[in-house]
Amino acid sequence: MEFYQRIRELREDTEPHLKQEEIGLILGMTQRKVSRLETNKTQPTTEEIKKYCIYYNLSADYLLGLTDEKRPLK
């Protein structure tokens, strides 16, 4: 699974269920930016990956699809 698939899955399957606009506000992005990330129309910056890792407390390896193990940040 790739980054865009992981972040969409996390947003939709994690409590509370967030809309793109809501996660955008939390992460300091526009709804359009979140949509473009989730549909793989743009690649995430290092800073955006970091924001997702911190918010979901997950390793970048998981978000980037390098592992299927949901390891928390250390």
C-alpha positions in Angstrom: 0.0 0.0 0.0 1.3 3.5 -0.8 1.3 6.7 1.1 -1.8 8.1 -0.5 -3.8 4.9 0.3 -2.5 4.8 3.9 -3.4 8.4 4.8 -6.9 8.0 3.3 -7.5 4.7 5.1 -6.3 6.3 8.4 -8.5 9.3 8.0 -11.6 7.2 7.2 -11.0 4.3 9.6 -9.6 6.0 12.7 -11.9 7.4 15.4 -13.0 10.1 15.1 -13.8 9.8 11.4 -12.5 13.0 9.9 -13.3 14.8 6.7 -10.5 16.0 4.5 -11.2 19.6 5.6 -10.9 18.6 9.3 -7.6 16.7 8.9 -6.4 19.7 6.8 -7.1 22.1 9.6 -5.4 19.8 12.1 -2.3 19.4 9.9 -2.2 23.0 8.6 -3.2 22.1 5.0 -6.1 23.0 2.8 -8.8 20.5 2.0 -7.6 20.6 -1.6 -4.1 19.7 -0.6 -5.4 16.7 1.4 -7.5 15.6 -1.5 -4.5 15.8 -3.9 -2.4 13.8 -1.5 -5.1 11.1 -1.0 -5.6 10.7 -4.8 -1.9 10.6 -5.5 -2.1 13.8 -7.6 0.8 15.3 -5.7 3.7 13.9 -3.7 4.0 14.7 0.0 6.8 16.9 1.3 9.0 15.7 4.1 7.2 18.1 6.4 3.8 16.8 5.4 4.9 13.2 6.0 6.2 14.3 9.4 2.9 15.9 10.3 0.9 12.7 9.5 3.4 10.6 11.5 3.0 12.8 14.5 -0.8 13.1 14.3 -1.3 9.4 13.9 1.7 8.4 16.1 3.0 6.1 13.4 6.4 5.5 11.8 7.2 7.0 8.4 8.0 3.4 7.3 4.4 2.4 7.7 3.0 5.6 6.1 5.3 5.2 3.1 4.4 1.6 2.7 7.8 0.2 3.6 6.3 -2.0 6.2 2.8 -3.2 7.2 3.6 -3.0 10.9 1.9 -0.1 12.6 4.8 1.0 14.8 4.4 4.0 17.0 6.9 6.8 16.9 9.8 6.4 19.4 
